[in-house]
Amino acid sequence: MRFLTLNLSLLLLLFLSGCVNLEKYKETPTEKKEIRIIKLNKEVKKLDSHDKRLIYKSIKNEIRLYHQKGDEDYKNGYYHDAAKSYELVNFYEGYDAISKEKINNIKAEAKRRAYLHYKLAKEYLKKDKKRALIELNTVMMNNPDYKDTKELYEDLRNDRAMRIYINALENSLETKLINNKGSYKELKAIQNSMNTLAQYDYKNKSLQKARELFRTQKSILLKNAIAIYNKGELTQAKRKFLHILSLYPNDATAQKYMQRIAFKQSKKHNLAMANKALKQNNYLESIFFAKKVLQLEPHNSEAKKIIATANKKAKAAVKKLVSEGKRYYNNKNLDQAKQCFEKALEIDKTNNTSLIYHKKIQRQLQTIKSLQ
């Protein structure tokens, strides 16, 4: 918030907050708006930064709600309402918190859609009333003042057959709202009913009620899913967050936790594999999985401990195998000696002693074979 910026939004806030003596500025038949604004500007200049911050704080939540409404309307294709909400955000903020380019693009798209869907509505008016109402409703979403859209929409909306049909949609939605206990299936059914009703009457009262329920339910669903996640029940938490994203596809919190779960499940899996391999004395495999964990989490202490343990045990195992191999070799037991050195090389391919003895044994076995 640019608190020191003097603009019309701040003047409006002063009206709302009572920081200015409003009686002083009651409009008279002879007094012009410009004179009143000049007088208000003088009052505003008397305010210090602290007062302006208090004014901003008092309507900060309202700005947030306008922003949320703009985002929701934009997502739903209600471009006219989205542009209005975004303009109010900028008005209250006192600067372009939402770029003019974005708002202008929304208005341009709204204009294009209003023209296109009005044309389609005129084509369907005589042959398909339901489709015509859908098209007129879409025009209203983009430009409610476009030509004779309001009149056409109201006439068609009050058609007996259409009234019966939309009442049935409303009753179906209301019944689902009454019976709702907050389960995913119930909310999904409500969402489907909302989407159908919104096609015909995007500002329907039952629809507004359902949208409010959806806003409330989202916070409850997120709270429950996060609690399950915090308990470490990742599979169940993942299912809950997937349900949330099915209902609220762009929810940033659910997306963030899904990323965390994917990370933890991958880390958990690789740690389990590393520990399993270590127990089975598969040291190289254990190190392989532990290193995959470190790629995900470079400072993971458990993975580092596994690698250190695996290296230590691998070194001891190689030393033991080399010692046994030498003993078998000195006792002329070449086959068993060869097996020992091969196992040592499986653990440490660069072990020089094992490489030398293995080559020596290979040559001796070939010589024996040739003499037989």
C-alpha positions in Angstrom: 0.0 0.0 0.0 1.4 3.4 -0.9 0.2 5.2 2.1 1.5 8.6 1.0 -0.3 8.5 -2.3 -3.2 10.9 -2.4 -5.9 9.6 -4.7 -9.7 9.1 -5.0 -9.5 5.7 -3.2 -8.2 7.4 -0.1 -10.9 10.0 -0.2 -13.5 7.3 -0.3 -11.9 5.6 2.6 -12.0 8.9 4.5 -15.7 9.0 3.8 -16.2 5.5 5.1 -14.0 5.8 8.1 -15.4 9.0 9.4 -11.9 10.5 9.6 -13.2 13.7 7.9 -16.1 15.8 9.0 -18.5 14.8 6.3 -21.1 17.4 7.2 -18.7 20.1 6.1 -18.8 18.6 2.6 -22.5 18.1 1.9 -23.2 19.0 -1.7 -25.2 22.1 -2.3 -26.8 22.9 -5.7 -24.1 25.5 -6.4 -21.1 23.6 -5.1 -19.2 21.6 -7.6 -17.5 18.3 -7.0 -14.1 19.7 -7.8 -14.4 22.2 -4.9 -15.3 19.4 -2.5 -12.4 17.3 -3.6 -10.0 20.2 -3.1 -11.4 20.6 0.4 -11.0 16.9 1.1 -7.4 17.1 -0.1 -6.7 19.7 2.5 -8.1 17.4 5.2 -6.1 14.5 3.9 -2.9 16.4 4.0 -3.4 16.9 7.8 -3.3 13.1 8.3 0.0 11.5 9.2 1.2 8.1 8.0 -0.1 6.5 11.1 -3.7 7.6 10.4 -3.4 6.5 6.8 -2.2 3.1 7.9 -5.2 2.8 10.3 -7.5 3.6 7.4 -5.8 1.0 5.2 -5.9 -1.6 7.9 -9.7 -1.1 8.4 -10.4 -2.0 4.8 -7.5 -4.5 4.1 -9.8 -7.5 4.5 -12.3 -5.9 2.1 -9.5 -5.5 -0.5 -8.6 -9.2 0.0 -12.2 -10.3 -0.5 -12.4 -8.2 -3.7 -9.2 -9.8 -5.0 -10.5 -13.3 -4.2 -13.9 -12.6 -5.8 -12.1 -11.2 -8.9 -10.0 -14.4 -9.1 -13.0 -16.7 -8.6 -15.1 -14.8 -11.2 -12.2 -14.8 -13.7 -11.8 -18.6 -13.2 -15.5 -19.1 -13.8 -15.6 -16.9 -16.9 -17.6 -14.1 -15.3 -15.4 -11.5 -17.0 -17.6 -8.5 -16.3 -17.7 -9.1 -12.6 -14.0 -10.0 -12.5 -12.9 -6.7 -14.1 -15.1 -4.7 -11.7 -13.6 -6.5 -8.7 -10.1 -6.0 -9.9 -10.7 -2.3 -10.5 -12.0 -2.0 -7.0 -8.9 -3.6 -5.7 -6.8 -1.0 -7.5 -9.1 1.8 -6.4 -8.8 0.9 -2.7 -5.1 0.1 -3.0 -4.3 3.4 -4.7 -2.1 1.9 -7.3 -2.2 -0.9 -10.0 -2.0 -3.9 -7.7 -3.5 -5.7 -10.6 -2.0 -4.6 -13.9 -4.1 -2.5 -16.2 -3.0 -4.8 -19.0 -4.7 -7.7 -17.4 -7.9 -5.8 -16.7 -7.9 -4.5 -20.3 -7.4 -8.0 -21.6 -10.3 -9.2 -19.5 -12.5 -6.4 -20.8 -11.5 -7.1 -24.4 -12.2 -10.8 -24.0 -15.6 -10.0 -22.4 -16.5 -7.8 -25.3 -15.6 -10.5 -27.8 -17.6 -13.2 -25.9 -20.6 -10.9 -25.5 -20.7 -10.3 -29.2 -20.2 -14.0 -30.1 -22.7 -15.5 -27.6 -25.4 -12.8 -28.3 -25.2 -13.9 -32.0 -25.6 -17.5 -31.0 -28.5 -16.7 -28.6 -30.4 -15.0 -31.5 -29.9 -18.1 -33.6 -31.3 -20.5 -30.9 -34.2 -18.3 -29.7 -36.7 -20.0 -31.9 -35.4 -23.5 -32.1 -33.8 -24.3 -28.7 -34.9 -22.3 -25.6 -32.5 -24.0 -23.2 -29.5 -23.3 -25.5 -30.7 -19.8 -26.1 -30.9 -19.1 -22.3 -27.3 -20.6 -21.9 -26.0 -18.2 -24.5 -27.8 -15.2 -23.1 -26.6 -16.1 -19.6 -23.0 -16.1 -21.0 -23.6 -12.7 -22.6 -24.7 -11.5 -19.1 -21.4 -12.9 -17.6 -19.4 -10.7 -20.0 -21.6 -7.6 -20.6 -25.0 -7.4 -18.9 -25.8 -4.2 -20.8 -25.1 -5.6 -24.2 -28.0 -4.5 -26.6 -31.3 -6.1 -25.4 -29.7 -9.0 -23.6 -31.4 -8.3 -20.2 -34.9 -8.1 -21.8 -34.4 -11.2 -23.8 -32.9 -13.1 -20.9 -35.8 -12.1 -18.5 -38.4 -13.0 -21.0 -36.9 -16.4 -21.7 -36.1 -17.0 -18.0 -39.8 -16.4 -17.2 -41.0 -18.8 -19.9 -43.1 -21.4 -18.1 -41.2 -24.4 -19.3 -37.8 -22.8 -18.5 -39.1 -21.7 -15.1 -40.1 -25.2 -14.2 -36.8 -26.6 -15.5 -34.6 -24.1 -13.5 -36.8 -24.6 -10.4 -36.1 -28.3 -10.6 -32.3 -27.5 -10.8 -32.6 -25.2 -7.8 -34.5 -27.7 -5.7 -32.0 -30.4 -6.6 -29.2 -28.2 -5.4 -31.0 -27.0 -2.3 -31.7 -30.7 -1.3 -28.0 -31.5 -1.7 -27.1 -28.5 0.4 -29.5 -29.5 3.2 -28.2 -33.1 3.2 -24.5 -32.2 3.0 -22.3 -33.6 5.7 -19.0 -32.4 4.1 -18.0 -35.7 2.4 -16.1 -35.6 -0.9 -18.9 -37.4 -2.7 -21.6 -35.0 -1.4 -19.5 -31.9 -2.3 -18.7 -33.3 -5.8 -22.5 -33.8 -6.3 -23.1 -30.2 -5.2 -20.4 -29.0 -7.5 -22.0 -30.8 -10.5 -25.4 -29.3 -9.7 -23.8 -25.8 -9.3 -22.1 -26.1 -12.7 -25.4 -27.1 -14.4 -27.4 -24.3 -12.7 -24.7 -21.7 -13.5 -25.1 -22.4 -17.2 -28.7 -20.9 -17.0 -28.5 -18.4 -14.2 -25.0 -17.6 -13.0 -26.3 -15.2 -10.2 -28.9 -17.6 -8.9 -29.5 -17.3 -5.1 -29.2 -21.0 -4.5 -26.0 -20.9 -6.5 -24.6 -18.1 -4.3 -25.5 -20.1 -1.2 -23.7 -23.2 -2.6 -20.6 -21.1 -3.5 -20.5 -19.7 0.1 -20.7 -23.3 1.4 -17.8 -24.3 -0.9 -15.6 -21.5 0.4 -16.3 -22.6 4.0 -15.8 -26.3 3.2 -12.5 -25.7 1.6 -10.9 -24.5 4.8 -12.4 -27.4 6.7 -11.1 -30.0 4.1 -7.7 -28.4 4.1 -7.5 -28.4 7.9 -8.4 -32.1 8.0 -6.0 -33.1 5.2 -3.1 -31.1 6.8 -3.8 -32.8 10.2 -3.5 -36.2 8.5 -0.3 -35.1 6.8 1.2 -34.0 10.1 0.5 -37.4 11.6 2.7 -38.9 8.8 -0.2 -40.8 7.1 1.0 -39.7 3.7 -1.1 -42.1 1.5 -4.3 -41.0 3.2 -3.3 -37.4 3.1 -2.5 -37.6 -0.6 -6.0 -39.0 -1.2 -7.5 -36.1 0.7 -5.5 -33.5 -1.1 -6.5 -35.1 -4.5 -10.1 -34.7 -3.5 -9.5 -31.1 -2.6 -7.9 -30.4 -6.0 -10.8 -32.2 -7.7 -13.1 -29.6 -6.1 -10.7 -26.7 -6.1 -8.3 -27.3 -9.0 -6.2 -24.2 -8.4 -5.8 -24.4 -4.7 -2.2 -23.4 -3.9 -2.1 -25.0 -0.4 -3.3 -28.5 -1.7 -0.7 -28.2 -4.6 2.0 -27.4 -2.1 1.2 -30.3 0.1 1.0 -32.7 -2.8 4.6 -31.7 -3.7 5.7 -32.3 -0.2 4.0 -35.7 -0.1 5.6 -36.7 -3.4 9.0 -35.6 -2.0 8.5 -37.5 1.3 7.2 -40.6 -0.3 10.1 -40.7 -2.6 12.6 -40.0 0.2 10.8 -42.6 2.5 10.9 -45.2 -0.3 14.6 -44.7 -1.0 15.5 -44.8 2.7 13.6 -48.0 3.1 15.4 -49.6 0.1 18.7 -48.4 1.4 18.2 -49.9 4.8 16.9 -53.1 3.4 20.0 -53.5 1.1 22.2 -52.7 4.0 20.7 -55.5 6.2 21.2 -57.9 3.3 24.9 -56.8 3.0 24.2 -55.3 -0.5 26.4 -52.4 0.2 26.6 -50.9 -3.3 22.8 -51.0 -3.6 22.4 -49.5 -0.2 24.7 -46.6 -1.1 22.8 -46.2 -4.4 19.4 -45.6 -2.7 20.9 -43.5 0.0 22.5 -41.2 -2.6 19.1 -40.8 -4.3 17.8 -39.5 -0.9 20.7 -37.0 -0.8 19.7 -35.8 -4.3 16.3 -34.9 -2.8 17.5 -33.7 0.5 21.3 -33.0 0.5 21.6 -32.7 4.3 19.6 -35.9 5.2 21.4 -37.3 8.2 19.9 -40.8 7.9 21.1 -41.2 4.3 24.6 -40.0 5.2 24.7 -42.4 8.1 23.6 -45.3 5.8 26.4 -44.4 3.3 29.0 -44.2 6.1 27.9 -47.6 7.6 27.7 -49.2 4.1 31.2 -48.0 3.2 32.6 -49.2 6.6 31.0 -52.6 6.3 32.0 -52.9 2.6 35.6 -52.1 3.5 35.6 -54.7 6.2 33.9 -57.3 4.0 36.5 -56.7 1.2 39.3 -57.1 3.6 37.9 -60.3 4.9 37.2 -61.7 1.4 40.8 -60.8 0.3 42.2 -62.6 3.4 40.1 -65.7 2.7 41.0 -65.6 -0.9 44.7 -65.5 -0.2 44.3 -68.4 2.2 42.5 -70.5 -0.3 45.1 -69.5 -2.9 48.0 -70.5 -0.7 46.3 -73.9 -0.1 46.0 -74.4 -3.9 42.2 -74.1 -3.7 41.9 -72.0 -6.8 38.1 -72.2 -7.4 37.2 -71.0 -3.9 39.9 -68.4 -4.0 38.5 -67.1 -7.3 35.0 -66.9 -5.7 36.3 -64.8 -2.8 38.1 -62.3 -5.0 35.1 -62.0 -7.3 32.9 -61.2 -4.3 35.4 -58.6 -3.2 35.4 -57.0 -6.7 31.6 -56.9 -6.6 31.9 -54.7 -3.6 34.9 -52.7 -4.7 35.7 -53.0 -8.4 38.9 -51.0 -7.9 40.4 -53.3 -5.2 43.9 -53.8 -6.6 44.8 -57.0 -4.6 41.6 -58.7 -5.7 42.3 -57.7 -9.4 45.8 -59.1 -9.3 44.9 -62.4 -7.7 41.9 -62.8 -9.9 43.9 -62.4 -13.1 46.6 -64.7 -11.7 44.1 -67.4 -10.8 42.4 -67.1 -14.2 45.7 -67.7 -16.0 46.5 -70.7 -13.8 43.1 -72.3 -14.3 43.5 -71.9 -18.1 46.9 -73.5 -17.9 45.6 -76.4 -15.9 42.7 -76.8 -18.3 45.0 -76.8 -21.3 47.1 -79.6 -19.8 44.2 -81.9 -19.1 
